[in-house]
Amino acid sequence: MPNHKSCMKRVKTSEKERLLNRAIRSRLRAVIKEAEAATSKEEAAKKLKEATIELDKAACRGLIHKKNAARNKSRLARRVNKLD
């Protein structure tokens, strides 16, 4: 354990941030899977919008790279456009 007061605080804040990032990353993966699994065009479009928002949030936080988010959004959009 750290000895300095500021180091102790960093340990606490780092742990809180780690748990928050873990939750966001988990939600992100779930939303992407839902969007990929959608079968109807309307449902897929709705899930794509949700996934886009989550991807942008994750990229904003630095959880994933912005180009990673762009690539995922592009792939999902292509998949939705292929549906009838």
Secondary structure, 3 states (H helix, E strand, C coil): CCCCHHHHHHHHHHHHHHHHHHHHHHHHHHHHHHHHHCCCHHHHHHHHHHHHHHHHHHHHHCCCCHHHHHHHHHHHHHHHHHCC
